[in-house]
Amino acid sequence: MSEGWNIAVLGATGAVGEALLETLAERQFPVGEIYALARNESAGEQLRFGGKTITVQDAAEFDWTQAQLAFFCRRQRSYRCLG
């Protein structure tokens, strides 16, 4: 396992998700892997995190066993996309 937490951020393309990613990077939170997740309409978008470009993934297709920590930055009704 790499150093740090494997983190999933649902709603990464929204204002709250983007602010969370920025805060994690600024505070140098120990991140192993970061998974930017959103609805399928946003899948494929590119975001910046800690000097790297990350690709937004479709939350409905994500394997949640990859994440050790998850942040849900969407309204509750948006979680229906998870099954």
SULBELJO-V437674 format. One record per residue. N is the residue number from 1. RES is the residue in one letter. PSI is psi in whole degrees, -180 to 180 (NA if undefined). OMEGA is omega in whole degrees, -180 to 180 (999 if undefined). D_LAST is the distance of its C-alpha to the last C-alpha in Angstrom with 1 decimal. Layout:
n/res/psi/omega/d_last
N/RES/PSI/OMEGA/D_LAST
N/RES/PSI/OMEGA/D_LAST
This chain:
n/res/psi/omega/d_last
1/M/137/177/28.6
2/S/163/178/29.6
3/E/140/177/30.8
4/G/175/-178/28.4
5/W/143/170/24.8
6/N/116/-169/21.8
7/I/132/173/20.0
8/A/134/177/16.6
9/V/104/177/16.9
10/L/128/-175/13.9
11/G/28/-175/15.8
12/A/-24/-178/18.6
13/T/-8/178/20.1
14/G/173/-178/20.6
15/A/-44/-179/23.8
16/V/-44/179/22.5
17/G/-43/179/20.7
18/E/-40/178/23.9
19/A/-39/178/26.1
20/L/-47/179/24.3
21/L/-42/179/24.7
22/E/-44/-180/28.3
23/T/-44/178/29.0
24/L/-42/-180/27.7
25/A/-46/-178/30.0
26/E/-39/-177/32.9
27/R/3/179/32.9
28/Q/45/176/32.6
29/F/139/-177/29.8
30/P/98/-177/29.7
31/V/127/172/26.9
32/G/-67/176/26.5
33/E/145/175/23.6
34/I/131/180/21.8
35/Y/108/177/18.4
36/A/120/-175/18.1
37/L/148/178/14.6
38/A/-179/174/13.7
39/R/164/-176/12.2
40/N/-25/179/13.4
41/E/-29/-178/16.5
42/S/-8/-180/17.7
43/A/137/-179/17.0
44/G/-17/177/20.5
45/E/156/180/22.2
46/Q/136/176/24.6
47/L/159/176/25.1
48/R/138/175/27.9
49/F/119/176/27.6
50/G/39/179/30.7
51/G/2/179/32.7
52/K/156/172/30.2
53/T/129/177/28.0
54/I/149/-179/24.3
55/T/132/178/21.9
56/V/134/179/18.7
57/Q/155/176/15.7
58/D/120/-178/12.5
59/A/-33/-178/9.9
60/A/-22/-178/7.1
61/E/-4/-174/9.8
62/F/140/175/11.2
63/D/100/-174/12.3
64/W/-13/178/12.2
65/T/-12/178/15.1
66/Q/-23/-174/17.3
67/A/137/174/17.3
68/Q/-22/-177/19.7
69/L/137/-179/19.1
70/A/138/174/16.4
71/F/130/-180/17.2
72/F/103/-174/14.9
73/C/40/-180/17.1
74/R/162/175/15.2
75/R/154/-175/15.3
76/Q/-41/-178/13.0
77/R/-20/179/11.8
78/S/-17/-178/10.7
79/Y/-10/179/8.0
80/R/-23/180/5.8
81/C/-12/-178/5.6
82/L/-1/176/3.8
83/G/NA/999/0.0
